[in-house]
Every structure is written in structure tokens, then in C-alpha cells.
Amino acid sequence: MPREVRELSEDTTGTDAGAQDAVLLYVGGPLDGRVEIREARHGEPLPTVTHVHLHGGPKVVHRYDLTPLGPQAGVYTLRPRQPARDQSVAE
């Protein structure tokens, strides 16, 4: 199976030369302390990130909300868990 080979180029035509990568820090939950560098080509950081942990038991979902710290930095903070609603109890 042939592999595609791409040449590196200094040509920035079609890219936003003013855009810069963003540094994002995660606080709380399983991603606590993680630092992510989001490349400018991926656009603005998402306002909410969902992390799903799959293991032998049920899946565990954590949501992180973004707090911008400037044009190129932000902190994703763990959203407090909301208690699961018991569907067996009539209201």
C-alpha cells in the first residue's frame, strides 16, 4: 500500500498568519493538570469539552467548561456533577 508523502513548505497562503496557538489547562477530574496546546489551525477552543472514561463498569462522563484567560490561554474547569434523576419515581 503506497504511503502519501507531503513536502513541508514555508508557503502560508490561505492560512491566518495572525492566529496563534492556544494554551489550555484542565482543572479537576481525571484530566486535572493536563496542558493542551491547541493549534491555531483548529480554530477557537470549544466552550465545553466532554471526557468519557470507558472501563469494565459503566461509562463515566466528565464535562469541562472553558474560562478564557486572554486571546491565547484558557482554563477548562470540571463541571460539578448533577445527581442522576431516578426515572422509576413518578413526579
Distance bins in CASP14 RR format, pairs under 12 A and 6 or more apart:
PFRMAT RR
TARGET T0000
AUTHOR 0000-0000-0000
RMODE 2
METHOD distances of the structure
MODEL  1
9 15 0 0 0 0 0 1 0 0 0 0 0
10 17 0 0 0 0 0 1 0 0 0 0 0
11 17 0 0 0 0 0 1 0 0 0 0 0
12 18 0 0 0 0 1 0 0 0 0 0 0
12 19 0 0 0 0 0 1 0 0 0 0 0
12 40 0 0 0 0 0 1 0 0 0 0 0
12 41 0 0 0 0 0 1 0 0 0 0 0
14 41 0 0 0 0 0 1 0 0 0 0 0
15 39 0 0 0 0 0 1 0 0 0 0 0
15 40 0 0 0 0 1 0 0 0 0 0 0
15 41 1 0 0 1 0 0 0 0 0 0 0
15 43 0 0 0 0 0 1 0 0 0 0 0
16 39 0 0 0 0 0 1 0 0 0 0 0
16 40 1 0 0 1 0 0 0 0 0 0 0
16 41 0 0 0 0 1 0 0 0 0 0 0
16 42 0 0 0 0 0 1 0 0 0 0 0
16 43 0 0 0 0 1 0 0 0 0 0 0
16 44 0 0 0 0 0 1 0 0 0 0 0
17 40 0 0 0 0 1 0 0 0 0 0 0
17 41 0 0 0 0 0 1 0 0 0 0 0
18 40 1 0 0 1 0 0 0 0 0 0 0
18 41 0 0 0 0 0 1 0 0 0 0 0
18 71 0 0 0 0 0 1 0 0 0 0 0
18 72 0 0 0 0 0 1 0 0 0 0 0
19 38 0 0 0 0 0 1 0 0 0 0 0
19 39 0 0 0 0 1 0 0 0 0 0 0
19 40 1 1 0 0 0 0 0 0 0 0 0
19 41 1 0 0 1 0 0 0 0 0 0 0
19 42 0 0 0 0 1 0 0 0 0 0 0
19 43 1 0 0 1 0 0 0 0 0 0 0
19 44 0 0 0 0 1 0 0 0 0 0 0
19 71 0 0 0 0 1 0 0 0 0 0 0
19 72 0 0 0 0 1 0 0 0 0 0 0
20 37 0 0 0 0 0 1 0 0 0 0 0
20 38 0 0 0 0 0 1 0 0 0 0 0
20 39 0 0 0 0 1 0 0 0 0 0 0
20 40 1 0 1 0 0 0 0 0 0 0 0
20 41 0 0 0 0 0 1 0 0 0 0 0
20 43 0 0 0 0 0 1 0 0 0 0 0
20 44 0 0 0 0 0 1 0 0 0 0 0
20 70 0 0 0 0 0 1 0 0 0 0 0
20 71 1 0 0 1 0 0 0 0 0 0 0
20 72 1 0 1 0 0 0 0 0 0 0 0
20 73 0 0 0 0 0 1 0 0 0 0 0
21 35 0 0 0 0 0 1 0 0 0 0 0
21 36 0 0 0 0 1 0 0 0 0 0 0
21 37 1 0 1 0 0 0 0 0 0 0 0
21 38 1 0 0 1 0 0 0 0 0 0 0
21 39 1 0 1 0 0 0 0 0 0 0 0
21 40 1 0 1 0 0 0 0 0 0 0 0
21 41 0 0 0 0 1 0 0 0 0 0 0
21 42 0 0 0 0 1 0 0 0 0 0 0
21 43 0 0 0 0 1 0 0 0 0 0 0
21 44 0 0 0 0 0 1 0 0 0 0 0
21 45 0 0 0 0 0 1 0 0 0 0 0
21 71 0 0 0 0 0 1 0 0 0 0 0
21 72 1 0 0 1 0 0 0 0 0 0 0
21 73 0 0 0 0 0 1 0 0 0 0 0
22 35 0 0 0 0 0 1 0 0 0 0 0
22 36 0 0 0 0 1 0 0 0 0 0 0
22 37 1 0 0 1 0 0 0 0 0 0 0
22 38 1 0 1 0 0 0 0 0 0 0 0
22 39 0 0 0 0 1 0 0 0 0 0 0
22 40 1 0 0 1 0 0 0 0 0 0 0
22 41 0 0 0 0 0 1 0 0 0 0 0
22 42 0 0 0 0 1 0 0 0 0 0 0
22 43 0 0 0 0 1 0 0 0 0 0 0
22 44 1 0 0 1 0 0 0 0 0 0 0
22 45 1 0 1 0 0 0 0 0 0 0 0
22 46 0 0 0 0 0 1 0 0 0 0 0
22 66 0 0 0 0 1 0 0 0 0 0 0
22 68 0 0 0 0 1 0 0 0 0 0 0
22 69 0 0 0 0 1 0 0 0 0 0 0
22 70 0 0 0 0 1 0 0 0 0 0 0
22 71 0 0 0 0 1 0 0 0 0 0 0
22 72 1 0 1 0 0 0 0 0 0 0 0
22 73 1 0 0 1 0 0 0 0 0 0 0
22 74 1 0 0 1 0 0 0 0 0 0 0
22 75 0 0 0 0 0 1 0 0 0 0 0
22 76 0 0 0 0 0 1 0 0 0 0 0
23 34 0 0 0 0 0 1 0 0 0 0 0
23 35 1 0 0 1 0 0 0 0 0 0 0
23 36 1 0 0 1 0 0 0 0 0 0 0
23 37 1 0 1 0 0 0 0 0 0 0 0
23 38 1 0 0 1 0 0 0 0 0 0 0
23 39 0 0 0 0 0 1 0 0 0 0 0
23 40 0 0 0 0 0 1 0 0 0 0 0
23 45 0 0 0 0 1 0 0 0 0 0 0
23 68 0 0 0 0 0 1 0 0 0 0 0
23 69 0 0 0 0 1 0 0 0 0 0 0
23 70 0 0 0 0 0 1 0 0 0 0 0
23 71 0 0 0 0 0 1 0 0 0 0 0
23 72 1 0 0 1 0 0 0 0 0 0 0
23 73 1 0 1 0 0 0 0 0 0 0 0
23 74 1 0 0 1 0 0 0 0 0 0 0
23 75 0 0 0 0 1 0 0 0 0 0 0
23 76 0 0 0 0 0 1 0 0 0 0 0
24 31 0 0 0 0 0 1 0 0 0 0 0
24 33 0 0 0 0 0 1 0 0 0 0 0
24 34 0 0 0 0 1 0 0 0 0 0 0
24 35 1 0 0 1 0 0 0 0 0 0 0
24 36 1 0 1 0 0 0 0 0 0 0 0
24 37 1 0 0 1 0 0 0 0 0 0 0
24 38 1 0 1 0 0 0 0 0 0 0 0
24 39 0 0 0 0 0 1 0 0 0 0 0
24 42 0 0 0 0 0 1 0 0 0 0 0
24 44 0 0 0 0 0 1 0 0 0 0 0
24 45 1 0 1 0 0 0 0 0 0 0 0
24 46 0 0 0 0 1 0 0 0 0 0 0
24 47 0 0 0 0 0 1 0 0 0 0 0
24 49 0 0 0 0 1 0 0 0 0 0 0
24 64 0 0 0 0 1 0 0 0 0 0 0
24 65 0 0 0 0 0 1 0 0 0 0 0
24 66 1 0 0 1 0 0 0 0 0 0 0
24 67 0 0 0 0 0 1 0 0 0 0 0
24 68 0 0 0 0 1 0 0 0 0 0 0
24 69 0 0 0 0 1 0 0 0 0 0 0
24 70 0 0 0 0 0 1 0 0 0 0 0
24 72 0 0 0 0 1 0 0 0 0 0 0
24 73 1 0 0 1 0 0 0 0 0 0 0
24 74 1 0 1 0 0 0 0 0 0 0 0
24 75 1 0 0 1 0 0 0 0 0 0 0
24 76 1 0 0 1 0 0 0 0 0 0 0
24 77 0 0 0 0 0 1 0 0 0 0 0
25 31 0 0 0 0 1 0 0 0 0 0 0
25 32 0 0 0 0 1 0 0 0 0 0 0
25 33 1 0 0 1 0 0 0 0 0 0 0
25 34 1 0 0 1 0 0 0 0 0 0 0
25 35 1 0 1 0 0 0 0 0 0 0 0
25 36 1 0 0 1 0 0 0 0 0 0 0
25 37 0 0 0 0 0 1 0 0 0 0 0
25 38 0 0 0 0 0 1 0 0 0 0 0
25 45 0 0 0 0 0 1 0 0 0 0 0
25 64 0 0 0 0 0 1 0 0 0 0 0
25 66 0 0 0 0 0 1 0 0 0 0 0
25 67 0 0 0 0 1 0 0 0 0 0 0
25 68 0 0 0 0 0 1 0 0 0 0 0
25 69 0 0 0 0 1 0 0 0 0 0 0
25 73 0 0 0 0 1 0 0 0 0 0 0
25 74 1 0 0 1 0 0 0 0 0 0 0
25 75 1 0 1 0 0 0 0 0 0 0 0
25 76 1 0 0 1 0 0 0 0 0 0 0
25 77 0 0 0 0 1 0 0 0 0 0 0
25 78 0 0 0 0 0 1 0 0 0 0 0
26 32 1 0 0 1 0 0 0 0 0 0 0
26 33 1 0 1 0 0 0 0 0 0 0 0
26 34 1 0 1 0 0 0 0 0 0 0 0
26 35 1 0 0 1 0 0 0 0 0 0 0
26 36 1 0 0 1 0 0 0 0 0 0 0
26 45 0 0 0 0 0 1 0 0 0 0 0
26 49 0 0 0 0 1 0 0 0 0 0 0
26 51 0 0 0 0 1 0 0 0 0 0 0
26 62 0 0 0 0 1 0 0 0 0 0 0
26 63 0 0 0 0 0 1 0 0 0 0 0
26 64 1 0 0 1 0 0 0 0 0 0 0
26 65 0 0 0 0 0 1 0 0 0 0 0
26 66 0 0 0 0 0 1 0 0 0 0 0
26 67 0 0 0 0 0 1 0 0 0 0 0
26 74 0 0 0 0 1 0 0 0 0 0 0
26 75 1 0 0 1 0 0 0 0 0 0 0
26 76 1 0 1 0 0 0 0 0 0 0 0
26 77 0 0 0 0 1 0 0 0 0 0 0
26 78 1 0 0 1 0 0 0 0 0 0 0
26 79 0 0 0 0 0 1 0 0 0 0 0
27 33 1 0 0 1 0 0 0 0 0 0 0
27 34 0 0 0 0 1 0 0 0 0 0 0
27 35 0 0 0 0 0 1 0 0 0 0 0
27 62 0 0 0 0 0 1 0 0 0 0 0
27 64 0 0 0 0 1 0 0 0 0 0 0
27 65 0 0 0 0 0 1 0 0 0 0 0
27 66 0 0 0 0 0 1 0 0 0 0 0
27 67 0 0 0 0 1 0 0 0 0 0 0
27 69 0 0 0 0 0 1 0 0 0 0 0
27 74 0 0 0 0 0 1 0 0 0 0 0
27 75 1 0 1 0 0 0 0 0 0 0 0
27 76 1 0 0 1 0 0 0 0 0 0 0
27 77 1 0 1 0 0 0 0 0 0 0 0
27 78 1 0 0 1 0 0 0 0 0 0 0
27 79 0 0 0 0 0 1 0 0 0 0 0
28 34 0 0 0 0 1 0 0 0 0 0 0
28 51 0 0 0 0 0 1 0 0 0 0 0
28 62 0 0 0 0 1 0 0 0 0 0 0
28 63 0 0 0 0 0 1 0 0 0 0 0
28 64 0 0 0 0 1 0 0 0 0 0 0
28 65 0 0 0 0 0 1 0 0 0 0 0
28 75 0 0 0 0 0 1 0 0 0 0 0
28 76 0 0 0 0 1 0 0 0 0 0 0
28 77 1 0 0 1 0 0 0 0 0 0 0
28 78 1 0 1 0 0 0 0 0 0 0 0
28 79 0 0 0 0 1 0 0 0 0 0 0
28 80 0 0 0 0 0 1 0 0 0 0 0
28 81 0 0 0 0 0 1 0 0 0 0 0
29 49 0 0 0 0 0 1 0 0 0 0 0
29 51 0 0 0 0 1 0 0 0 0 0 0
29 53 0 0 0 0 1 0 0 0 0 0 0
29 60 0 0 0 0 1 0 0 0 0 0 0
29 61 0 0 0 0 0 1 0 0 0 0 0
29 62 1 0 1 0 0 0 0 0 0 0 0
29 63 0 0 0 0 0 1 0 0 0 0 0
29 64 0 0 0 0 1 0 0 0 0 0 0
29 76 0 0 0 0 0 1 0 0 0 0 0
29 77 0 0 0 0 1 0 0 0 0 0 0
29 78 1 0 1 0 0 0 0 0 0 0 0
29 79 0 0 0 0 0 1 0 0 0 0 0
29 80 0 0 0 0 0 1 0 0 0 0 0
29 81 0 0 0 0 0 1 0 0 0 0 0
30 49 0 0 0 0 0 1 0 0 0 0 0
30 51 1 0 0 1 0 0 0 0 0 0 0
30 52 0 0 0 0 0 1 0 0 0 0 0
30 53 1 0 0 1 0 0 0 0 0 0 0
30 54 0 0 0 0 0 1 0 0 0 0 0
30 55 0 0 0 0 0 1 0 0 0 0 0
30 60 0 0 0 0 1 0 0 0 0 0 0
30 61 0 0 0 0 0 1 0 0 0 0 0
30 62 1 0 0 1 0 0 0 0 0 0 0
30 63 0 0 0 0 0 1 0 0 0 0 0
30 64 0 0 0 0 0 1 0 0 0 0 0
30 78 0 0 0 0 1 0 0 0 0 0 0
31 49 0 0 0 0 1 0 0 0 0 0 0
31 50 0 0 0 0 0 1 0 0 0 0 0
31 51 1 0 1 0 0 0 0 0 0 0 0
31 52 0 0 0 0 0 1 0 0 0 0 0
31 53 0 0 0 0 1 0 0 0 0 0 0
31 62 1 0 0 1 0 0 0 0 0 0 0
31 63 0 0 0 0 0 1 0 0 0 0 0
31 64 1 0 0 1 0 0 0 0 0 0 0
31 75 0 0 0 0 0 1 0 0 0 0 0
31 76 1 0 0 1 0 0 0 0 0 0 0
31 77 0 0 0 0 0 1 0 0 0 0 0
31 78 0 0 0 0 1 0 0 0 0 0 0
32 51 0 0 0 0 0 1 0 0 0 0 0
32 62 0 0 0 0 0 1 0 0 0 0 0
32 64 0 0 0 0 0 1 0 0 0 0 0
32 75 0 0 0 0 0 1 0 0 0 0 0
32 76 0 0 0 0 0 1 0 0 0 0 0
32 77 0 0 0 0 0 1 0 0 0 0 0
32 78 1 0 0 1 0 0 0 0 0 0 0
33 64 0 0 0 0 0 1 0 0 0 0 0
33 75 0 0 0 0 0 1 0 0 0 0 0
33 76 0 0 0 0 0 1 0 0 0 0 0
33 77 0 0 0 0 0 1 0 0 0 0 0
33 78 0 0 0 0 0 1 0 0 0 0 0
34 49 0 0 0 0 0 1 0 0 0 0 0
34 51 0 0 0 0 1 0 0 0 0 0 0
34 62 0 0 0 0 0 1 0 0 0 0 0
34 64 0 0 0 0 1 0 0 0 0 0 0
34 75 0 0 0 0 0 1 0 0 0 0 0
34 76 0 0 0 0 1 0 0 0 0 0 0
34 78 0 0 0 0 0 1 0 0 0 0 0
35 73 0 0 0 0 0 1 0 0 0 0 0
35 74 0 0 0 0 0 1 0 0 0 0 0
35 75 0 0 0 0 0 1 0 0 0 0 0
35 76 0 0 0 0 0 1 0 0 0 0 0
36 42 0 0 0 0 0 1 0 0 0 0 0
36 45 0 0 0 0 1 0 0 0 0 0 0
36 46 0 0 0 0 0 1 0 0 0 0 0
36 49 0 0 0 0 1 0 0 0 0 0 0
36 51 0 0 0 0 0 1 0 0 0 0 0
36 64 0 0 0 0 0 1 0 0 0 0 0
36 66 0 0 0 0 0 1 0 0 0 0 0
36 73 0 0 0 0 0 1 0 0 0 0 0
36 74 0 0 0 0 1 0 0 0 0 0 0
36 75 0 0 0 0 0 1 0 0 0 0 0
36 76 0 0 0 0 1 0 0 0 0 0 0
37 45 0 0 0 0 0 1 0 0 0 0 0
37 72 0 0 0 0 1 0 0 0 0 0 0
37 73 0 0 0 0 0 1 0 0 0 0 0
37 74 0 0 0 0 0 1 0 0 0 0 0
38 44 0 0 0 0 1 0 0 0 0 0 0
38 45 1 0 1 0 0 0 0 0 0 0 0
38 46 0 0 0 0 1 0 0 0 0 0 0
38 49 0 0 0 0 0 1 0 0 0 0 0
38 66 0 0 0 0 0 1 0 0 0 0 0
38 72 0 0 0 0 1 0 0 0 0 0 0
38 73 0 0 0 0 0 1 0 0 0 0 0
38 74 0 0 0 0 1 0 0 0 0 0 0
38 76 0 0 0 0 0 1 0 0 0 0 0
39 45 0 0 0 0 0 1 0 0 0 0 0
39 72 0 0 0 0 0 1 0 0 0 0 0
40 71 0 0 0 0 0 1 0 0 0 0 0
40 72 0 0 0 0 1 0 0 0 0 0 0
43 72 0 0 0 0 0 1 0 0 0 0 0
44 66 0 0 0 0 1 0 0 0 0 0 0
44 68 0 0 0 0 1 0 0 0 0 0 0
44 70 0 0 0 0 0 1 0 0 0 0 0
44 71 0 0 0 0 1 0 0 0 0 0 0
44 72 0 0 0 0 0 1 0 0 0 0 0
44 74 0 0 0 0 0 1 0 0 0 0 0
45 64 0 0 0 0 0 1 0 0 0 0 0
45 65 0 0 0 0 0 1 0 0 0 0 0
45 66 1 0 1 0 0 0 0 0 0 0 0
45 67 0 0 0 0 0 1 0 0 0 0 0
45 68 1 0 0 1 0 0 0 0 0 0 0
45 69 0 0 0 0 0 1 0 0 0 0 0
45 70 0 0 0 0 0 1 0 0 0 0 0
45 71 0 0 0 0 0 1 0 0 0 0 0
45 72 0 0 0 0 1 0 0 0 0 0 0
45 73 0 0 0 0 1 0 0 0 0 0 0
45 74 1 0 0 1 0 0 0 0 0 0 0
45 75 0 0 0 0 0 1 0 0 0 0 0
45 76 0 0 0 0 1 0 0 0 0 0 0
46 63 0 0 0 0 0 1 0 0 0 0 0
46 64 0 0 0 0 1 0 0 0 0 0 0
46 65 0 0 0 0 1 0 0 0 0 0 0
46 66 1 0 0 1 0 0 0 0 0 0 0
46 68 0 0 0 0 0 1 0 0 0 0 0
46 74 0 0 0 0 0 1 0 0 0 0 0
46 76 0 0 0 0 1 0 0 0 0 0 0
47 63 0 0 0 0 0 1 0 0 0 0 0
47 64 0 0 0 0 1 0 0 0 0 0 0
47 65 1 0 0 1 0 0 0 0 0 0 0
47 66 1 0 1 0 0 0 0 0 0 0 0
47 67 0 0 0 0 1 0 0 0 0 0 0
47 68 0 0 0 0 1 0 0 0 0 0 0
47 74 0 0 0 0 0 1 0 0 0 0 0
47 76 0 0 0 0 1 0 0 0 0 0 0
47 77 0 0 0 0 0 1 0 0 0 0 0
47 79 0 0 0 0 0 1 0 0 0 0 0
48 61 0 0 0 0 0 1 0 0 0 0 0
48 62 0 0 0 0 0 1 0 0 0 0 0
48 63 1 0 1 0 0 0 0 0 0 0 0
48 64 1 0 0 1 0 0 0 0 0 0 0
48 65 1 0 1 0 0 0 0 0 0 0 0
48 66 1 0 0 1 0 0 0 0 0 0 0
48 67 0 0 0 0 0 1 0 0 0 0 0
48 76 0 0 0 0 1 0 0 0 0 0 0
48 77 0 0 0 0 0 1 0 0 0 0 0
48 78 0 0 0 0 0 1 0 0 0 0 0
48 79 1 0 0 1 0 0 0 0 0 0 0
49 61 0 0 0 0 0 1 0 0 0 0 0
49 62 0 0 0 0 1 0 0 0 0 0 0
49 63 1 0 0 1 0 0 0 0 0 0 0
49 64 1 0 1 0 0 0 0 0 0 0 0
49 65 0 0 0 0 1 0 0 0 0 0 0
49 66 1 0 0 1 0 0 0 0 0 0 0
49 74 0 0 0 0 0 1 0 0 0 0 0
49 75 0 0 0 0 0 1 0 0 0 0 0
49 76 1 0 1 0 0 0 0 0 0 0 0
49 77 0 0 0 0 0 1 0 0 0 0 0
49 78 0 0 0 0 0 1 0 0 0 0 0
49 79 0 0 0 0 1 0 0 0 0 0 0
50 59 0 0 0 0 0 1 0 0 0 0 0
50 60 0 0 0 0 0 1 0 0 0 0 0
50 61 1 0 0 1 0 0 0 0 0 0 0
50 62 1 0 0 1 0 0 0 0 0 0 0
50 63 1 0 1 0 0 0 0 0 0 0 0
50 64 1 0 0 1 0 0 0 0 0 0 0
50 65 0 0 0 0 0 1 0 0 0 0 0
50 76 0 0 0 0 0 1 0 0 0 0 0
50 78 0 0 0 0 0 1 0 0 0 0 0
50 79 0 0 0 0 1 0 0 0 0 0 0
51 59 0 0 0 0 0 1 0 0 0 0 0
51 60 0 0 0 0 1 0 0 0 0 0 0
51 61 1 0 0 1 0 0 0 0 0 0 0
51 62 1 0 1 0 0 0 0 0 0 0 0
51 63 1 0 0 1 0 0 0 0 0 0 0
51 64 1 0 0 1 0 0 0 0 0 0 0
51 76 0 0 0 0 1 0 0 0 0 0 0
51 78 0 0 0 0 1 0 0 0 0 0 0
51 79 0 0 0 0 0 1 0 0 0 0 0
52 58 0 0 0 0 0 1 0 0 0 0 0
52 59 1 0 1 0 0 0 0 0 0 0 0
52 60 1 0 0 1 0 0 0 0 0 0 0
52 61 1 0 1 0 0 0 0 0 0 0 0
52 62 1 0 0 1 0 0 0 0 0 0 0
52 63 0 0 0 0 1 0 0 0 0 0 0
53 59 1 0 0 1 0 0 0 0 0 0 0
53 60 1 0 1 0 0 0 0 0 0 0 0
53 61 1 0 0 1 0 0 0 0 0 0 0
53 62 1 0 0 1 0 0 0 0 0 0 0
54 60 0 0 0 0 1 0 0 0 0 0 0
54 61 0 0 0 0 0 1 0 0 0 0 0
58 84 0 0 0 0 0 1 0 0 0 0 0
60 81 0 0 0 0 1 0 0 0 0 0 0
61 78 0 0 0 0 0 1 0 0 0 0 0
61 79 0 0 0 0 0 1 0 0 0 0 0
61 81 0 0 0 0 1 0 0 0 0 0 0
61 82 0 0 0 0 0 1 0 0 0 0 0
61 84 0 0 0 0 0 1 0 0 0 0 0
62 76 0 0 0 0 0 1 0 0 0 0 0
62 77 0 0 0 0 0 1 0 0 0 0 0
62 78 1 0 0 1 0 0 0 0 0 0 0
62 79 1 0 0 1 0 0 0 0 0 0 0
62 80 0 0 0 0 0 1 0 0 0 0 0
62 81 0 0 0 0 1 0 0 0 0 0 0
63 76 0 0 0 0 1 0 0 0 0 0 0
63 77 0 0 0 0 1 0 0 0 0 0 0
63 78 1 0 0 1 0 0 0 0 0 0 0
63 79 1 0 1 0 0 0 0 0 0 0 0
63 80 0 0 0 0 1 0 0 0 0 0 0
63 81 0 0 0 0 1 0 0 0 0 0 0
63 82 0 0 0 0 1 0 0 0 0 0 0
64 74 0 0 0 0 0 1 0 0 0 0 0
64 75 0 0 0 0 1 0 0 0 0 0 0
64 76 1 1 0 0 0 0 0 0 0 0 0
64 77 1 0 0 1 0 0 0 0 0 0 0
64 78 1 0 1 0 0 0 0 0 0 0 0
64 79 1 0 0 1 0 0 0 0 0 0 0
64 80 0 0 0 0 0 1 0 0 0 0 0
65 74 0 0 0 0 0 1 0 0 0 0 0
65 75 0 0 0 0 1 0 0 0 0 0 0
65 76 1 0 0 1 0 0 0 0 0 0 0
65 77 1 0 1 0 0 0 0 0 0 0 0
65 78 0 0 0 0 1 0 0 0 0 0 0
65 79 1 0 1 0 0 0 0 0 0 0 0
65 80 0 0 0 0 0 1 0 0 0 0 0
66 73 0 0 0 0 0 1 0 0 0 0 0
66 74 1 0 0 1 0 0 0 0 0 0 0
66 75 1 0 0 1 0 0 0 0 0 0 0
66 76 1 0 1 0 0 0 0 0 0 0 0
66 77 0 0 0 0 1 0 0 0 0 0 0
66 78 0 0 0 0 0 1 0 0 0 0 0
66 79 0 0 0 0 0 1 0 0 0 0 0
67 73 0 0 0 0 1 0 0 0 0 0 0
67 74 1 0 0 1 0 0 0 0 0 0 0
67 75 1 0 1 0 0 0 0 0 0 0 0
67 76 1 0 0 1 0 0 0 0 0 0 0
67 77 1 0 0 1 0 0 0 0 0 0 0
67 78 0 0 0 0 0 1 0 0 0 0 0
67 79 0 0 0 0 0 1 0 0 0 0 0
68 74 1 0 1 0 0 0 0 0 0 0 0
68 75 0 0 0 0 1 0 0 0 0 0 0
68 76 0 0 0 0 0 1 0 0 0 0 0
68 77 0 0 0 0 0 1 0 0 0 0 0
69 75 1 0 0 1 0 0 0 0 0 0 0
69 76 0 0 0 0 0 1 0 0 0 0 0
69 77 0 0 0 0 0 1 0 0 0 0 0
85 91 0 0 0 0 1 0 0 0 0 0 0
END
